[in-house]
Amino acid sequence: MPRRDSRVPLRAAIFPPRAAMREPDCRHGHALIVAATRPDCDDGGMPAPRTIVFVAYEGMQLVELAGPMDVFGFVNAVAEKTRYQLVTASPQGRSIKADGGLTIAVEHSLHDLATSADEIDTLMVVGGWISGPVSAEVVRELPALARKSRRVTSVCSGALLLAAAGLLDGYRATTHWGTTDRLARTYPRVTVEPDRIYVHDRNRWTSAGVSAGIDLALALVEDDHGREMAQQIARAFVVFTRRAGGQAQVSAQLRAQPARTPAIRAVQQWLPDHLDDDLAVSALAQRAGMSARHFARAFRIETGTTPAAFVEDLRIEAARRLLESTELTITAIARAVGYRHGETLHRVFTRRLSTTPERYRQHFTTSASRTVSPMHNS
């Protein structure tokens, strides 16, 4: 596939210039006219840079292209060599207009890449507003592109395009919470995991929307080059180094409606930092200055859930974060989130998540990612 340099000094404020970065054939930069980086840089044990093809189309969300692209581009700056060759392609190889009106120049057509002899390391289909004509043009080329790709990935509603091409049949996958029902309903052969930031199943990686594309890109960098590299990129982006894919897309506080009554809303805001307090309805009502009966009724009407259910959601969410990010015992985690015994947390997990805390930890963490840390919001 034809390649061209595009050099824009985006990182000087974060990464000081270094001698190796001044070599023209080992430097990567990208502007809105996205060019591939030079293929002739040595990449350690790798015979050539990893080619990442971003599938762009009319109505795509710009941040879902720019976020992952900048993650991979920063790897090249940190490594002082071209680890990733970044390529964008559209159905006709023409400029496309992103959602919001910005026009992006694209150098390749999907068909040209699909029929070329060049292999693809990672195919990434970004999300956006998908219309019938757009879907048909993109979906038509995806199977051939996927066959020559080491791994196939998507951000947000890009999963719908992969599914339409049959590329998620028999796989676990996720997408933005607003389209998970559509994905499950339209493509029953896909096992949809709706409350996940990203899902990795064999060589398929799918993610939720917008910022989750950065989480996915960091996970791919960690898979390729190790946790230390992912940490450096995350620090530069001022984001969490590795937000586990199993974390909920939407927090319990965001799922519940904010109460209209100031006293009840104040209780909602106070709760996450006091999960080990007495959170019985009577105690919460006293804090709001109401009778227990009036508080419970008003809370349900205004938030769409009961006080007990809201508290349980918060405790499960906090327990999940601790299981993913620390080595605390199950008993210690249970007490930290307000349960007196580990068995209580075990029962709640089994009832709500159809798994145990131990199995959840095994599934969603690795020994490299666990550190003993206080409970925090991520």
C-alpha positions as YAML, in Angstrom:
chain: A
units: angstrom
residues:
- id: 1
  name: MET
  ca: [0.00, 0.00, 0.00]
- id: 2
  name: PRO
  ca: [1.37, 3.49, -0.77]
- id: 3
  name: ARG
  ca: [2.75, 5.39, 2.17]
- id: 4
  name: ARG
  ca: [3.58, 9.02, 2.86]
- id: 5
  name: ASP
  ca: [5.11, 10.88, 5.78]
- id: 6
  name: SER
  ca: [3.06, 13.39, 7.75]
- id: 7
  name: ARG
  ca: [4.95, 15.24, 10.46]
- id: 8
  name: VAL
  ca: [3.39, 17.55, 13.00]
- id: 9
  name: PRO
  ca: [5.28, 18.31, 16.29]
- id: 10
  name: LEU
  ca: [2.49, 17.41, 18.73]
- id: 11
  name: ARG
  ca: [4.53, 16.16, 21.68]
- id: 12
  name: ALA
  ca: [7.34, 18.62, 22.38]
- id: 13
  name: ALA
  ca: [5.77, 19.77, 25.63]
- id: 14
  name: ILE
  ca: [5.56, 16.22, 26.96]
- id: 15
  name: PHE
  ca: [8.51, 14.41, 25.43]
- id: 16
  name: PRO
  ca: [11.73, 16.45, 25.00]
- id: 17
  name: PRO
  ca: [13.46, 16.10, 21.61]
- id: 18
  name: ARG
  ca: [15.96, 13.28, 21.46]
- id: 19
  name: ALA
  ca: [18.55, 12.41, 18.89]
- id: 20
  name: ALA
  ca: [16.78, 9.27, 17.77]
- id: 21
  name: MET
  ca: [13.56, 11.23, 17.27]
- id: 22
  name: ARG
  ca: [15.31, 13.62, 14.88]
- id: 23
  name: GLU
  ca: [15.98, 10.86, 12.38]
- id: 24
  name: PRO
  ca: [13.44, 11.37, 9.59]
- id: 25
  name: ASP
  ca: [12.85, 7.70, 8.91]
- id: 26
  name: CYS
  ca: [12.07, 6.84, 12.53]
- id: 27
  name: ARG
  ca: [9.72, 9.63, 13.44]
- id: 28
  name: HIS
  ca: [5.95, 9.56, 13.54]
- id: 29
  name: GLY
  ca: [3.50, 12.41, 13.60]
- id: 30
  name: HIS
  ca: [-0.01, 12.76, 12.30]
- id: 31
  name: ALA
  ca: [-2.37, 15.52, 11.39]
- id: 32
  name: LEU
  ca: [-5.94, 15.33, 10.17]
- id: 33
  name: ILE
  ca: [-4.46, 14.23, 6.85]
- id: 34
  name: VAL
  ca: [-3.45, 10.90, 8.32]
- id: 35
  name: ALA
  ca: [-0.42, 9.37, 6.74]
- id: 36
  name: ALA
  ca: [1.29, 6.07, 7.31]
- id: 37
  name: THR
  ca: [4.64, 6.14, 9.07]
- id: 38
  name: ARG
  ca: [7.73, 4.94, 7.32]
- id: 39
  name: PRO
  ca: [7.99, 1.12, 7.30]
- id: 40
  name: ASP
  ca: [11.77, 0.84, 7.43]
- id: 41
  name: CYS
  ca: [12.38, 1.44, 11.15]
- id: 42
  name: ASP
  ca: [13.67, -1.42, 13.25]
- id: 43
  name: ASP
  ca: [11.35, -2.33, 16.11]
- id: 44
  name: GLY
  ca: [13.44, -4.56, 18.31]
- id: 45
  name: GLY
  ca: [12.33, -8.16, 17.89]
- id: 46
  name: MET
  ca: [9.60, -7.23, 15.44]
- id: 47
  name: PRO
  ca: [10.44, -7.52, 11.72]
- id: 48
  name: ALA
  ca: [8.43, -4.40, 10.86]
- id: 49
  name: PRO
  ca: [6.14, -1.83, 12.50]
- id: 50
  name: ARG
  ca: [2.64, -3.00, 13.30]
- id: 51
  name: THR
  ca: [0.18, -1.59, 10.79]
- id: 52
  name: ILE
  ca: [-3.06, -0.34, 12.30]
- id: 53
  name: VAL
  ca: [-5.87, 0.41, 9.88]
- id: 54
  name: PHE
  ca: [-8.59, 2.75, 11.14]
- id: 55
  name: VAL
  ca: [-11.89, 2.40, 9.31]
- id: 56
  name: ALA
  ca: [-13.37, 5.88, 8.84]
- id: 57
  name: TYR
  ca: [-16.72, 6.84, 7.33]
- id: 58
  name: GLU
  ca: [-19.21, 9.70, 7.08]
- id: 59
  name: GLY
  ca: [-20.67, 10.55, 10.49]
- id: 60
  name: MET
  ca: [-17.94, 8.86, 12.54]
- id: 61
  name: GLN
  ca: [-17.14, 10.27, 15.99]
- id: 62
  name: LEU
  ca: [-13.85, 12.13, 15.74]
- id: 63
  name: VAL
  ca: [-12.70, 11.37, 19.29]
- id: 64
  name: GLU
  ca: [-13.09, 7.64, 18.65]
- id: 65
  name: LEU
  ca: [-10.53, 7.92, 15.88]
- id: 66
  name: ALA
  ca: [-8.26, 10.58, 17.40]
- id: 67
  name: GLY
  ca: [-8.08, 9.05, 20.91]
- id: 68
  name: PRO
  ca: [-6.77, 5.59, 19.94]
- id: 69
  name: MET
  ca: [-4.64, 7.07, 17.13]
- id: 70
  name: ASP
  ca: [-2.87, 9.42, 19.55]
- id: 71
  name: VAL
  ca: [-2.22, 6.54, 21.96]
- id: 72
  name: PHE
  ca: [-0.45, 4.52, 19.27]
- id: 73
  name: GLY
  ca: [1.31, 7.63, 17.95]
- id: 74
  name: PHE
  ca: [2.73, 8.40, 21.39]
- id: 75
  name: VAL
  ca: [4.16, 4.89, 21.57]
- id: 76
  name: ASN
  ca: [6.35, 5.79, 18.60]
- id: 77
  name: ALA
  ca: [7.56, 8.93, 20.40]
- id: 78
  name: VAL
  ca: [8.28, 7.11, 23.66]
- id: 79
  name: ALA
  ca: [10.02, 4.21, 21.91]
- id: 80
  name: GLU
  ca: [11.99, 6.59, 19.65]
- id: 81
  name: LYS
  ca: [11.18, 4.32, 16.72]
- id: 82
  name: THR
  ca: [8.15, 3.41, 14.66]
- id: 83
  name: ARG
  ca: [6.31, 0.74, 16.59]
- id: 84
  name: TYR
  ca: [3.00, 1.47, 14.88]
- id: 85
  name: GLN
  ca: [2.25, 2.50, 11.32]
- id: 86
  name: LEU
  ca: [-1.08, 4.34, 11.33]
- id: 87
  name: VAL
  ca: [-3.34, 4.19, 8.29]
- id: 88
  name: THR
  ca: [-6.86, 5.48, 7.74]
- id: 89
  name: ALA
  ca: [-9.21, 4.19, 5.08]
- id: 90
  name: SER
  ca: [-12.72, 5.05, 3.98]
- id: 91
  name: PRO
  ca: [-15.13, 3.22, 1.67]
- id: 92
  name: GLN
  ca: [-14.10, 5.22, -1.40]
- id: 93
  name: GLY
  ca: [-10.76, 6.52, -0.18]
- id: 94
  name: ARG
  ca: [-12.15, 10.05, -0.21]
- id: 95
  name: SER
  ca: [-12.32, 12.69, 2.48]
- id: 96
  name: ILE
  ca: [-15.09, 12.11, 5.00]
- id: 97
  name: LYS
  ca: [-17.04, 14.44, 7.26]
- id: 98
  name: ALA
  ca: [-17.03, 13.46, 10.90]
- id: 99
  name: ASP
  ca: [-19.98, 14.01, 13.21]
- id: 100
  name: GLY
  ca: [-19.72, 17.67, 14.15]
- id: 101
  name: GLY
  ca: [-18.75, 18.77, 10.64]
- id: 102
  name: LEU
  ca: [-14.94, 18.44, 10.57]
- id: 103
  name: THR
  ca: [-13.65, 17.09, 7.24]
- id: 104
  name: ILE
  ca: [-10.84, 14.53, 7.40]
- id: 105
  name: ALA
  ca: [-8.64, 13.63, 4.45]
- id: 106
  name: VAL
  ca: [-8.14, 9.88, 4.05]
- id: 107
  name: GLU
  ca: [-5.44, 8.31, 1.90]
- id: 108
  name: HIS
  ca: [-6.69, 4.79, 1.22]
- id: 109
  name: SER
  ca: [-9.87, 3.05, 0.21]
- id: 110
  name: LEU
  ca: [-11.05, 0.01, 2.12]
- id: 111
  name: HIS
  ca: [-11.16, -2.00, -1.10]
- id: 112
  name: ASP
  ca: [-7.55, -1.18, -2.00]
- id: 113
  name: LEU
  ca: [-6.35, -2.29, 1.41]
- id: 114
  name: ALA
  ca: [-8.49, -5.42, 1.32]
- id: 115
  name: THR
  ca: [-7.05, -6.48, -2.03]
- id: 116
  name: SER
  ca: [-3.42, -5.47, -1.41]
- id: 117
  name: ALA
  ca: [-0.71, -7.95, -0.50]
- id: 118
  name: ASP
  ca: [0.13, -6.12, 2.73]
- id: 119
  name: GLU
  ca: [-0.80, -7.71, 6.04]
- id: 120
  name: ILE
  ca: [-2.59, -5.74, 8.75]
- id: 121
  name: ASP
  ca: [-1.73, -6.08, 12.42]
- id: 122
  name: THR
  ca: [-4.84, -4.40, 13.84]
- id: 123
  name: LEU
  ca: [-8.08, -3.44, 12.15]
- id: 124
  name: MET
  ca: [-9.99, -0.82, 14.16]
- id: 125
  name: VAL
  ca: [-13.56, 0.16, 13.24]
- id: 126
  name: VAL
  ca: [-14.54, 3.37, 14.98]
- id: 127
  name: GLY
  ca: [-18.06, 4.35, 15.99]
- id: 128
  name: GLY
  ca: [-20.43, 7.04, 14.88]
- id: 129
  name: TRP
  ca: [-23.79, 7.63, 13.23]
- id: 130
  name: ILE
  ca: [-24.30, 4.62, 11.00]
- id: 131
  name: SER
  ca: [-26.67, 5.04, 8.07]
- id: 132
  name: GLY
  ca: [-27.81, 2.36, 5.67]
- id: 133
  name: PRO
  ca: [-25.55, 3.38, 2.75]
- id: 134
  name: VAL
  ca: [-22.56, 3.90, 5.05]
- id: 135
  name: SER
  ca: [-23.06, 0.50, 6.68]
- id: 136
  name: ALA
  ca: [-23.31, -1.28, 3.35]
- id: 137
  name: GLU
  ca: [-20.11, 0.27, 2.00]
- id: 138
  name: VAL
  ca: [-18.10, -0.50, 5.11]
- id: 139
  name: VAL
  ca: [-19.52, -3.94, 5.86]
- id: 140
  name: ARG
  ca: [-18.83, -5.14, 2.32]
- id: 141
  name: GLU
  ca: [-15.06, -4.80, 2.77]
- id: 142
  name: LEU
  ca: [-14.69, -5.87, 6.40]
- id: 143
  name: PRO
  ca: [-14.50, -9.69, 5.94]
- id: 144
  name: ALA
  ca: [-11.56, -9.43, 3.53]
- id: 145
  name: LEU
  ca: [-9.83, -6.90, 5.77]
- id: 146
  name: ALA
  ca: [-10.38, -9.09, 8.83]
- id: 147
  name: ARG
  ca: [-8.90, -12.16, 7.13]
- id: 148
  name: LYS
  ca: [-5.58, -10.41, 6.71]
- id: 149
  name: SER
  ca: [-5.57, -8.83, 10.18]
- id: 150
  name: ARG
  ca: [-3.96, -10.32, 13.28]
- id: 151
  name: ARG
  ca: [-6.68, -8.82, 15.44]
- id: 152
  name: VAL
  ca: [-9.99, -7.10, 14.76]
- id: 153
  name: THR
  ca: [-11.20, -4.32, 17.04]
- id: 154
  name: SER
  ca: [-13.98, -1.76, 17.34]
- id: 155
  name: VAL
  ca: [-14.87, 1.34, 19.31]
- id: 156
  name: CYS
  ca: [-18.47, 2.09, 20.28]
- id: 157
  name: SER
  ca: [-21.01, 1.39, 17.50]
- id: 158
  name: GLY
  ca: [-18.21, 0.06, 15.30]
- id: 159
  name: ALA
  ca: [-19.18, -3.28, 16.85]
- id: 160
  name: LEU
  ca: [-22.46, -3.11, 14.91]
- id: 161
  name: LEU
  ca: [-20.51, -2.97, 11.66]
- id: 162
  name: LEU
  ca: [-18.34, -5.92, 12.69]
- id: 163
  name: ALA
  ca: [-21.44, -7.86, 13.67]
- id: 164
  name: ALA
  ca: [-23.19, -7.03, 10.39]
- id: 165
  name: ALA
  ca: [-20.18, -8.49, 8.58]
- id: 166
  name: GLY
  ca: [-20.48, -11.70, 10.63]
- id: 167
  name: LEU
  ca: [-17.16, -11.02, 12.35]
- id: 168
  name: LEU
  ca: [-18.52, -11.25, 15.90]
- id: 169
  name: ASP
  ca: [-20.54, -14.45, 15.49]
- id: 170
  name: GLY
  ca: [-19.57, -16.79, 18.32]
- id: 171
  name: TYR
  ca: [-17.62, -14.07, 20.13]
- id: 172
  name: ARG
  ca: [-18.20, -12.08, 23.30]
- id: 173
  name: ALA
  ca: [-18.44, -8.37, 22.59]
- id: 174
  name: THR
  ca: [-19.58, -5.02, 23.90]
- id: 175
  name: THR
  ca: [-20.48, -1.59, 22.58]
- id: 176
  name: HIS
  ca: [-21.79, 1.71, 23.93]
- id: 177
  name: TRP
  ca: [-24.45, 1.13, 26.57]
- id: 178
  name: GLY
  ca: [-26.99, 2.89, 24.36]
- id: 179
  name: THR
  ca: [-26.63, 0.31, 21.59]
- id: 180
  name: THR
  ca: [-26.03, -2.94, 23.47]
- id: 181
  name: ASP
  ca: [-29.71, -3.89, 23.23]
- id: 182
  name: ARG
  ca: [-29.65, -3.29, 19.48]
- id: 183
  name: LEU
  ca: [-26.51, -5.38, 19.09]
- id: 184
  name: ALA
  ca: [-27.98, -8.28, 21.07]
- id: 185
  name: ARG
  ca: [-31.38, -8.10, 19.38]
- id: 186
  name: THR
  ca: [-30.13, -7.78, 15.81]
- id: 187
  name: TYR
  ca: [-27.23, -10.22, 16.04]
- id: 188
  name: PRO
  ca: [-28.22, -13.09, 18.35]
- id: 189
  name: ARG
  ca: [-25.06, -15.08, 17.54]
- id: 190
  name: VAL
  ca: [-23.02, -12.43, 19.36]
- id: 191
  name: THR
  ca: [-22.70, -12.81, 23.14]
- id: 192
  name: VAL
  ca: [-23.18, -9.22, 24.26]
- id: 193
  name: GLU
  ca: [-21.69, -8.13, 27.58]
- id: 194
  name: PRO
  ca: [-23.44, -4.79, 28.05]
- id: 195
  name: ASP
  ca: [-21.78, -3.40, 31.16]
- id: 196
  name: ARG
  ca: [-18.14, -3.64, 30.08]
- id: 197
  name: ILE
  ca: [-15.63, -0.99, 29.08]
- id: 198
  name: TYR
  ca: [-14.02, -3.40, 26.65]
- id: 199
  name: VAL
  ca: [-14.13, -7.12, 25.92]
- id: 200
  name: HIS
  ca: [-11.24, -9.25, 24.66]
- id: 201
  name: ASP
  ca: [-12.23, -12.59, 23.17]
- id: 202
  name: ARG
  ca: [-9.44, -14.31, 21.26]
- id: 203
  name: ASN
  ca: [-8.44, -11.91, 18.46]
- id: 204
  name: ARG
  ca: [-11.54, -9.75, 18.80]
- id: 205
  name: TRP
  ca: [-11.43, -6.61, 20.95]
- id: 206
  name: THR
  ca: [-14.54, -4.45, 21.27]
- id: 207
  name: SER
  ca: [-15.10, -1.43, 23.47]
- id: 208
  name: ALA
  ca: [-17.73, 0.97, 24.72]
- id: 209
  name: GLY
  ca: [-17.92, 4.50, 23.38]
- id: 210
  name: VAL
  ca: [-15.88, 7.69, 23.36]
- id: 211
  name: SER
  ca: [-13.21, 7.56, 26.12]
- id: 212
  name: ALA
  ca: [-13.36, 3.74, 26.19]
- id: 213
  name: GLY
  ca: [-11.49, 3.83, 22.88]
- id: 214
  name: ILE
  ca: [-8.48, 5.13, 24.80]
- id: 215
  name: ASP
  ca: [-8.89, 2.33, 27.37]
- id: 216
  name: LEU
  ca: [-8.95, -0.17, 24.52]
- id: 217
  name: ALA
  ca: [-5.89, 1.33, 22.86]
- id: 218
  name: LEU
  ca: [-3.94, 1.25, 26.14]
- id: 219
  name: ALA
  ca: [-4.92, -2.40, 26.60]
- id: 220
  name: LEU
  ca: [-3.67, -3.18, 23.08]
- id: 221
  name: VAL
  ca: [-0.39, -1.36, 23.77]
- id: 222
  name: GLU
  ca: [0.02, -3.32, 26.99]
- id: 223
  name: ASP
  ca: [-0.68, -6.54, 25.09]
- id: 224
  name: ASP
  ca: [1.96, -5.63, 22.50]
- id: 225
  name: HIS
  ca: [4.68, -3.93, 24.53]
- id: 226
  name: GLY
  ca: [4.01, -4.52, 28.21]
- id: 227
  name: ARG
  ca: [2.57, -2.62, 31.12]
- id: 228
  name: GLU
  ca: [5.46, -0.17, 31.50]
- id: 229
  name: MET
  ca: [4.84, 1.25, 28.02]
- id: 230
  name: ALA
  ca: [1.10, 1.53, 28.68]
- id: 231
  name: GLN
  ca: [1.85, 3.35, 31.94]
- id: 232
  name: GLN
  ca: [4.03, 5.92, 30.18]
- id: 233
  name: ILE
  ca: [1.33, 6.65, 27.63]
- id: 234
  name: ALA
  ca: [-1.36, 6.86, 30.30]
- id: 235
  name: ARG
  ca: [0.68, 9.35, 32.31]
- id: 236
  name: ALA
  ca: [1.11, 11.52, 29.22]
- id: 237
  name: PHE
  ca: [-2.64, 11.42, 28.59]
- id: 238
  name: VAL
  ca: [-3.41, 12.05, 32.28]
- id: 239
  name: VAL
  ca: [-5.68, 8.99, 32.40]
- id: 240
  name: PHE
  ca: [-5.82, 5.86, 34.51]
- id: 241
  name: THR
  ca: [-3.12, 3.47, 33.39]
- id: 242
  name: ARG
  ca: [-5.37, 0.50, 32.95]
- id: 243
  name: ARG
  ca: [-9.08, 0.83, 33.52]
- id: 244
  name: ALA
  ca: [-10.11, -2.82, 33.62]
- id: 245
  name: GLY
  ca: [-12.44, -3.94, 30.86]
- id: 246
  name: GLY
  ca: [-14.80, -5.41, 33.43]
- id: 247
  name: GLN
  ca: [-15.56, -2.07, 35.03]
- id: 248
  name: ALA
  ca: [-19.06, -0.74, 34.50]
- id: 249
  name: GLN
  ca: [-19.58, 1.69, 31.62]
- id: 250
  name: VAL
  ca: [-21.94, 3.79, 33.73]
- id: 251
  name: SER
  ca: [-21.56, 4.26, 37.48]
- id: 252
  name: ALA
  ca: [-24.38, 3.55, 39.89]
- id: 253
  name: GLN
  ca: [-24.72, 7.28, 40.56]
- id: 254
  name: LEU
  ca: [-25.18, 8.03, 36.88]
- id: 255
  name: ARG
  ca: [-27.65, 5.18, 36.38]
- id: 256
  name: ALA
  ca: [-29.93, 6.59, 39.07]
- id: 257
  name: GLN
  ca: [-31.71, 9.86, 38.44]
- id: 258
  name: PRO
  ca: [-30.52, 12.76, 40.62]
- id: 259
  name: ALA
  ca: [-33.22, 13.59, 43.13]
- id: 260
  name: ARG
  ca: [-35.05, 16.90, 42.79]
- id: 261
  name: THR
  ca: [-35.29, 17.41, 46.55]
- id: 262
  name: PRO
  ca: [-31.99, 18.96, 47.74]
- id: 263
  name: ALA
  ca: [-31.88, 16.93, 50.96]
- id: 264
  name: ILE
  ca: [-32.29, 13.62, 49.09]
- id: 265
  name: ARG
  ca: [-29.80, 14.68, 46.43]
- id: 266
  name: ALA
  ca: [-27.31, 15.50, 49.18]
- id: 267
  name: VAL
  ca: [-27.71, 11.97, 50.56]
- id: 268
  name: GLN
  ca: [-27.06, 10.52, 47.09]
- id: 269
  name: GLN
  ca: [-23.84, 12.50, 46.83]
- id: 270
  name: TRP
  ca: [-22.74, 11.62, 50.37]
- id: 271
  name: LEU
  ca: [-23.25, 7.87, 50.07]
- id: 272
  name: PRO
  ca: [-20.30, 6.72, 47.88]
- id: 273
  name: ASP
  ca: [-17.73, 7.91, 50.43]
- id: 274
  name: HIS
  ca: [-19.54, 6.40, 53.43]
- id: 275
  name: LEU
  ca: [-20.39, 2.87, 52.35]
- id: 276
  name: ASP
  ca: [-19.21, 1.38, 55.67]
- id: 277
  name: ASP
  ca: [-21.58, 3.61, 57.70]
- id: 278
  name: ASP
  ca: [-25.06, 2.63, 58.88]
- id: 279
  name: LEU
  ca: [-27.04, 3.01, 55.65]
- id: 280
  name: ALA
  ca: [-30.40, 1.71, 56.79]
- id: 281
  name: VAL
  ca: [-33.37, 3.68, 55.46]
- id: 282
  name: SER
  ca: [-34.01, 5.09, 58.93]
- id: 283
  name: ALA
  ca: [-30.44, 6.42, 59.15]
- id: 284
  name: LEU
  ca: [-30.58, 7.94, 55.66]
- id: 285
  name: ALA
  ca: [-33.96, 9.49, 56.38]
- id: 286
  name: GLN
  ca: [-32.62, 11.04, 59.56]
- id: 287
  name: ARG
  ca: [-29.74, 12.53, 57.58]
- id: 288
  name: ALA
  ca: [-32.22, 14.01, 55.11]
- id: 289
  name: GLY
  ca: [-34.39, 15.34, 57.93]
- id: 290
  name: MET
  ca: [-37.42, 13.24, 56.93]
- id: 291
  name: SER
  ca: [-39.45, 10.39, 58.29]
- id: 292
  name: ALA
  ca: [-38.31, 6.99, 57.04]
- id: 293
  name: ARG
  ca: [-41.59, 6.40, 55.22]
- id: 294
  name: HIS
  ca: [-41.59, 9.78, 53.45]
- id: 295
  name: PHE
  ca: [-37.89, 9.49, 52.57]
- id: 296
  name: ALA
  ca: [-38.26, 6.00, 51.07]
- id: 297
  name: ARG
  ca: [-41.28, 7.01, 49.01]
- id: 298
  name: ALA
  ca: [-39.74, 10.27, 47.76]
- id: 299
  name: PHE
  ca: [-36.39, 8.62, 47.01]
- id: 300
  name: ARG
  ca: [-38.04, 6.00, 44.80]
- id: 301
  name: ILE
  ca: [-40.21, 8.52, 42.97]
- id: 302
  name: GLU
  ca: [-37.36, 10.94, 42.32]
- id: 303
  name: THR
  ca: [-34.49, 8.54, 41.55]
- id: 304
  name: GLY
  ca: [-36.26, 5.58, 40.00]
- id: 305
  name: THR
  ca: [-34.88, 3.13, 42.55]
- id: 306
  name: THR
  ca: [-35.22, 2.31, 46.24]
- id: 307
  name: PRO
  ca: [-32.66, 3.46, 48.83]
- id: 308
  name: ALA
  ca: [-31.67, -0.14, 49.51]
- id: 309
  name: ALA
  ca: [-31.14, -0.93, 45.82]
- id: 310
  name: PHE
  ca: [-29.13, 2.26, 45.32]
- id: 311
  name: VAL
  ca: [-26.88, 1.44, 48.27]
- id: 312
  name: GLU
  ca: [-26.39, -2.12, 47.03]
- id: 313
  name: ASP
  ca: [-25.43, -0.86, 43.57]
- id: 314
  name: LEU
  ca: [-22.83, 1.45, 45.09]
- id: 315
  name: ARG
  ca: [-21.40, -1.33, 47.27]
- id: 316
  name: ILE
  ca: [-21.15, -3.79, 44.39]
- id: 317
  name: GLU
  ca: [-19.47, -1.17, 42.21]
- id: 318
  name: ALA
  ca: [-16.93, -0.35, 44.94]
- id: 319
  name: ALA
  ca: [-16.28, -4.04, 45.59]
- id: 320
  name: ARG
  ca: [-15.67, -4.63, 41.89]
- id: 321
  name: ARG
  ca: [-13.09, -1.83, 41.77]
- id: 322
  name: LEU
  ca: [-11.26, -3.25, 44.77]
- id: 323
  name: LEU
  ca: [-11.30, -6.77, 43.33]
- id: 324
  name: GLU
  ca: [-9.88, -5.46, 40.06]
- id: 325
  name: SER
  ca: [-7.21, -3.19, 41.51]
- id: 326
  name: THR
  ca: [-6.05, -4.58, 44.87]
- id: 327
  name: GLU
  ca: [-5.02, -7.78, 46.60]
- id: 328
  name: LEU
  ca: [-7.23, -7.17, 49.63]
- id: 329
  name: THR
  ca: [-8.95, -10.27, 50.95]
- id: 330
  name: ILE
  ca: [-12.63, -10.80, 50.23]
- id: 331
  name: THR
  ca: [-13.40, -10.21, 53.91]
- id: 332
  name: ALA
  ca: [-11.48, -6.91, 53.91]
- id: 333
  name: ILE
  ca: [-13.25, -5.77, 50.75]
- id: 334
  name: ALA
  ca: [-16.62, -6.73, 52.20]
- id: 335
  name: ARG
  ca: [-15.97, -4.62, 55.30]
- id: 336
  name: ALA
  ca: [-14.64, -1.70, 53.23]
- id: 337
  name: VAL
  ca: [-17.89, -1.49, 51.28]
- id: 338
  name: GLY
  ca: [-20.15, -1.92, 54.30]
- id: 339
  name: TYR
  ca: [-20.77, -5.67, 54.69]
- id: 340
  name: ARG
  ca: [-19.87, -7.24, 58.02]
- id: 341
  name: HIS
  ca: [-18.91, -10.61, 56.54]
- id: 342
  name: GLY
  ca: [-17.30, -11.85, 53.34]
- id: 343
  name: GLU
  ca: [-20.14, -14.33, 52.96]
- id: 344
  name: THR
  ca: [-22.59, -11.46, 52.59]
- id: 345
  name: LEU
  ca: [-20.58, -10.06, 49.68]
- id: 346
  name: HIS
  ca: [-20.43, -13.56, 48.23]
- id: 347
  name: ARG
  ca: [-24.24, -13.87, 48.31]
- id: 348
  name: VAL
  ca: [-24.76, -10.43, 46.78]
- id: 349
  name: PHE
  ca: [-22.31, -11.14, 43.94]
- id: 350
  name: THR
  ca: [-23.94, -14.50, 43.22]
- id: 351
  name: ARG
  ca: [-27.40, -12.94, 43.13]
- id: 352
  name: ARG
  ca: [-26.55, -9.83, 41.17]
- id: 353
  name: LEU
  ca: [-23.63, -10.86, 38.93]
- id: 354
  name: SER
  ca: [-24.06, -14.66, 38.73]
- id: 355
  name: THR
  ca: [-20.50, -15.18, 39.87]
- id: 356
  name: THR
  ca: [-18.44, -15.14, 43.07]
- id: 357
  name: PRO
  ca: [-15.99, -12.42, 44.14]
- id: 358
  name: GLU
  ca: [-13.13, -14.90, 43.72]
- id: 359
  name: ARG
  ca: [-14.12, -15.79, 40.15]
- id: 360
  name: TYR
  ca: [-14.71, -12.15, 39.31]
- id: 361
  name: ARG
  ca: [-11.17, -11.29, 40.46]
- id: 362
  name: GLN
  ca: [-9.66, -14.16, 38.47]
- id: 363
  name: HIS
  ca: [-11.51, -13.13, 35.33]
- id: 364
  name: PHE
  ca: [-10.92, -9.39, 35.40]
- id: 365
  name: THR
  ca: [-7.45, -8.94, 36.86]
- id: 366
  name: THR
  ca: [-3.89, -10.07, 36.27]
- id: 367
  name: SER
  ca: [-1.16, -10.32, 38.86]
- id: 368
  name: ALA
  ca: [0.69, -7.49, 37.10]
- id: 369
  name: SER
  ca: [-2.21, -5.10, 37.49]
- id: 370
  name: ARG
  ca: [-2.98, -5.66, 41.18]
- id: 371
  name: THR
  ca: [-1.67, -3.21, 43.72]
- id: 372
  name: VAL
  ca: [-2.80, -2.57, 47.22]
- id: 373
  name: SER
  ca: [-4.56, 0.76, 47.01]
- id: 374
  name: PRO
  ca: [-7.39, 2.56, 48.78]
- id: 375
  name: MET
  ca: [-10.84, 2.57, 47.29]
- id: 376
  name: HIS
  ca: [-11.09, 5.22, 44.61]
- id: 377
  name: ASN
  ca: [-13.34, 6.27, 41.78]
- id: 378
  name: SER
  ca: [-12.15, 5.40, 38.31]
...
